[in-house]
Every structure is written in C-alpha cells, then in structure tokens.
Amino acid sequence: MSARFDPQQMSPGQIYDLLANLIVPRPIAFVSTMSNAGARNVAPFSYFMLGGIAPPSLCFSPVRGRNGERKETLVNIEETREFVVNLVDRNMVEGMNVAAGEYPGEVDKWELSGFTEVESERVRPARVLESPASFECRLHQIVSHGDGPGSTAYVIGEVLLAHVRPDLVSAAQGAGGFLPVARLGGQDYFDLAACGTFSLQCPPAVMPPQTYEAVDNSDE
Ligand SMILES: Cc1cc2nc3c(=O)[nH]c(=O)nc-3n(C[C@H](O)[C@H](O)[C@H](O)COP(=O)(O)O)c2cc1C
C-alpha cells in the first residue's frame, strides 16, 4: 500500500519537499529580466516547461516567498512583458546558484554571478553568453494561482528568437545534443553530461528542505 500525503494537512515546507523531491528531473530556466527603470536581473527557476510549438511557448513559475513577497523576476516581467530564458549546463551551475540568493536591491546579480551579457535582438533584457541556448520571449500571459506564501504565477512566454551554441546545431537535426544540468530534490542536481548527481548548498535565503512525518491517514 502506498503512503498517502494530504496537502490540506501539510505545511508549505512539507508540500515543497513532497513535490520538489518527486517531480524530477527539472530543467532550469535562468531568466534574465529588466525593470521599467532599466535595472537588470537574473535568477534560476526549475518549475519550467516547454509550452507549445505554434506559436512556440514556454512556461516557468516564480512562487511567492515566505512573507508572500513576489520575486523580482515576476515584478520585472509584469512591468516590461519581456524576458530571456537561458538554459543551464554544468559550467554555469555555480554562478546560477549565486544568482538564486536574495540580496539588497542595489546588488547586481549579473555582476555577482559572473555571467557575460549579450544584447538581445527582440527584447530589452540581455541573454547570457555562457548559456548553451537562450530564448528571447515576450509575455503571453501570467496565470496566478493563490496569493499567499508559496502561491504561484505561471509565466507563459512566446519565443520570439532562439540563440543556440554552434556545436549544438547540425544540418540534419537542427538543434540537438544538449546535455543540461537538471534539478532533483533537496540540494541535488543531475548532470546529464557526466551521467551523475552532485549537490550544491543553496544560498541561505532559498527555501531549505524540511523534515516531516508522512501524514498517516491510510485507514480512512
Ligand atoms: C536551481 C534552482 C531552481 C529554482 N527554481 C525556482 C522556481 O522554479 N521557482 C521559484 O520561485 N524559485 C526558484 N528558485 C529560487 C529563486 O531562484 C530565488 O528565489 C531567487 O532569489 C529569485 O530571484 P528574483 O527575486 O531576483 O527573481 C530556484 C533556485 C535554484 C537554485
């Protein structure tokens, strides 16, 4: 008999552990945005998926923080309706992790994480030079679900232009052969190129894994 978990009897931390440990592996969108005032930002999101083909779309989800605060990425996209999704491989992981931290507003996460900006062609936010593939996106729609801590906003973007590293492009296949790093549960990642897992401590402000008891309601 399988163990049952009832979200209505679990804390947000327990639900996070349940879902994030089981819905794996998750590719990582390293999202570049800009505020109306021109402040640049970059941050990783593993609640991320291919959305559709015609029109081409993708979707990622910034969830609200512990105090119900919205991520800067979401605020910027609401303001400008533009963003760039950069895919992540093993070479980018340490810098990406730095950009997941919460810092005072004046801190420039581009500078801190050490990535190189390349001007985009169809949107204002820059793309990441070190990324194997980047997608310039225009916002299609934001779908909110809930409004407290842990609630989400599905950011659906239409892909206006893709940039792919030359070694991942062939005449026969178009784009192919990309071996990303994917997010597993806890602090764990899977490196497809090395065919192995590794762990990386999140910056302090990122939601930590929590221990909990399974909800024992199997006799209901
Ligand atoms: C690998 C990785 C994946 C993450 N995925 C998500 C995610 O899907 N949704 C989310 O809200 N936060 C996610 N985070 C945490 C955010 O990156 C973090 O809250 C960051 O501070 C947001 O930055 P911003 O406020 O500048 O947008 C992730 C962190 C890491 C390290």
The ligand as an SDF file (V2000), in Angstrom:
LIG
                    3D

 31 33  0  0  0  0  0  0  0  0999 V2000
   18.2390   25.5320   -9.2240 C   0  0  0  0  0  0  0  0  0  0  0  0
   17.2320   26.4700   -8.6350 C   0  0  0  0  0  0  0  0  0  0  0  0
   15.9310   26.4350   -9.0990 C   0  0  0  0  0  0  0  0  0  0  0  0
   14.9670   27.3290   -8.5850 C   0  0  0  0  0  0  0  0  0  0  0  0
   13.6940   27.2570   -9.0580 N   0  0  0  0  0  0  0  0  0  0  0  0
   12.7540   28.1230   -8.6090 C   0  0  0  0  0  0  0  0  0  0  0  0
   11.4220   28.1040   -9.1470 C   0  0  0  0  0  0  0  0  0  0  0  0
   11.0970   27.3450  -10.0460 O   0  0  0  0  0  0  0  0  0  0  0  0
   10.5330   28.9950   -8.6350 N   0  0  0  0  0  0  0  0  0  0  0  0
   10.8720   29.8960   -7.6780 C   0  0  0  0  0  0  0  0  0  0  0  0
   10.0290   30.6950   -7.2690 O   0  0  0  0  0  0  0  0  0  0  0  0
   12.1340   29.9480   -7.1600 N   0  0  0  0  0  0  0  0  0  0  0  0
   13.0730   29.0970   -7.6220 C   0  0  0  0  0  0  0  0  0  0  0  0
   14.3580   29.1520   -7.1300 N   0  0  0  0  0  0  0  0  0  0  0  0
   14.6930   30.2160   -6.1730 C   0  0  0  0  0  0  0  0  0  0  0  0
   14.8830   31.5620   -6.8780 C   0  0  0  0  0  0  0  0  0  0  0  0
   15.9390   31.4770   -7.8270 O   0  0  0  0  0  0  0  0  0  0  0  0
   15.1920   32.6360   -5.8350 C   0  0  0  0  0  0  0  0  0  0  0  0
   14.0400   32.8550   -5.0530 O   0  0  0  0  0  0  0  0  0  0  0  0
   15.6910   33.9530   -6.4020 C   0  0  0  0  0  0  0  0  0  0  0  0
   16.0890   34.7650   -5.3040 O   0  0  0  0  0  0  0  0  0  0  0  0
   14.6690   34.7140   -7.1980 C   0  0  0  0  0  0  0  0  0  0  0  0
   15.2730   35.8830   -7.6760 O   0  0  0  0  0  0  0  0  0  0  0  0
   14.4910   37.2070   -8.0370 P   0  0  0  0  0  0  0  0  0  0  0  0
   13.7490   37.6880   -6.7980 O   0  0  0  0  0  0  0  0  0  0  0  0
   15.5720   38.1410   -8.4630 O   0  0  0  0  0  0  0  0  0  0  0  0
   13.5370   36.8820   -9.1520 O   0  0  0  0  0  0  0  0  0  0  0  0
   15.3270   28.2590   -7.5890 C   0  0  0  0  0  0  0  0  0  0  0  0
   16.6460   28.2770   -7.1030 C   0  0  0  0  0  0  0  0  0  0  0  0
   17.5840   27.3770   -7.6200 C   0  0  0  0  0  0  0  0  0  0  0  0
   18.9920   27.3980   -7.0890 C   0  0  0  0  0  0  0  0  0  0  0  0
  1  2  1  0
  2  3  1  0
  2 30  2  0
  3  4  2  0
  4  5  1  0
  4 28  1  0
  5  6  2  0
  6  7  1  0
  6 13  1  0
  7  8  2  0
  7  9  1  0
  9 10  1  0
 10 11  2  0
 10 12  1  0
 12 13  2  0
 13 14  1  0
 14 15  1  0
 14 28  1  0
 15 16  1  0
 16 17  1  0
 16 18  1  0
 18 19  1  0
 18 20  1  0
 20 21  1  0
 20 22  1  0
 22 23  1  0
 23 24  1  0
 24 25  2  0
 24 26  1  0
 24 27  1  0
 28 29  2  0
 29 30  1  0
 30 31  1  0
M  END
$$$$
